[in-house]
Amino acid sequence: MGHRICLMHNGQVVQVGTPAEVLYHPVNDFAKSFFAGSRVVLEYKIAALDALSPFLKEVLPRPLLPGSSVWDALQAFGAEDKYASSYTAVIEAFSQYRQLQTS
């Protein structure tokens, strides 16, 4: 996904912004529905894991690359049962993070 998105409808620019701006603050119903089918996955992919640190209740056991997304963490922790608590911690932290983004 790009650093900035230009969303168009019927040849007209509807919204221009960062992926987070477009996903969390759509300007109209078209913009809101455009990503509806893949919204959660896109939100996981654009959210930096570092942004969740205020909400994480445990230290994550496996270091990820700097700039890793929530999606990267879920992929890493979802692969093995021994990381189930870390997977859950990331999901819970993301939920809290998301509430701030959508308010």
N, C-alpha and C positions, 0 to 999 in steps of 0.2 A: 504494500500500500504506500502511496506517495506521502510526502510531507504536507501537501495541500491538495485538496480535492475540489473540483468544480462539478457540481451536480446540475444537470440540465434536464429540462422537460419540455417537449414540443418546441425545441430550438431556443428556448429561453433559459438563461442562467437562473437557477432557483437558489443555490447557496454555494458559497465559496468559503473554505476554512480548513483547519487541520482535521484529520480523521476524528479526533476527540470532539471537536466543535460540532462536526456534522452528525456524529452518532449521539452525543449527549444533549445537544441543543438544536434539534432540527427546527427550521423556520416555519414549516407548514406540514400538512398531512402527507403530501407527496414525499417530502424529504424524510419524514418519519417512517413511512412505509417502504421506502426504497431499499433499505438494508434489513427489513424485518425478518426475512428468512434466515439470515446469518448474523444477526446483531450480536448475540452473545459471543460467538467465536471471534468476531471482529473486535469486540471489546477486550477479550482476553489477549488478542494479538497486539493491540495498540497500547495496552497498559504496561508500563515498565514495572518489573518486579520490585525495583527500589522504591517505587511509589507506595507499595504496600507495607513498608517497614513499620510505620506507626501503628499498624493494625495487626501485625503478626504477633501471636502469643507464644511462639517458640522460635528457636534458632533453626534455620533450615540446614539439614545435615550435609547436603551435597552442594559444593560451590558451583554456581553457574557463571557463565561468561558475563562480564560487565555489559550492561544494556539489555540483558535478557528480559523477555516479556513474560507476562503471567502465563501465556500459552506455552512458552518454552519450559517453564517450571512444571506446569501440569503434565506436559509430555514426559519430562524426566522422572517426576515422582509417581506418575500413574503406571509406569512400566513394572514396578516391583512392589510386592505386598509390604515389604519392610519400610516403605516410604508412605504408607497409607495415612499416617497422622500428619505428615508434612503436606500431602495432597489436600487433606481436609483443612489444614491451617491456611493454605493459600486460598482455597475457595471461600472460607469464612472472611479472611482479610479482604479479598476482592469485593465481597458483598458490601462490607463497610465502606471501602474506597468508592465503590460505584454509587452508593447513596449520596456521597458528597458531590460527585460529578453531576448527578441528575437533579440536585436541589437548586 
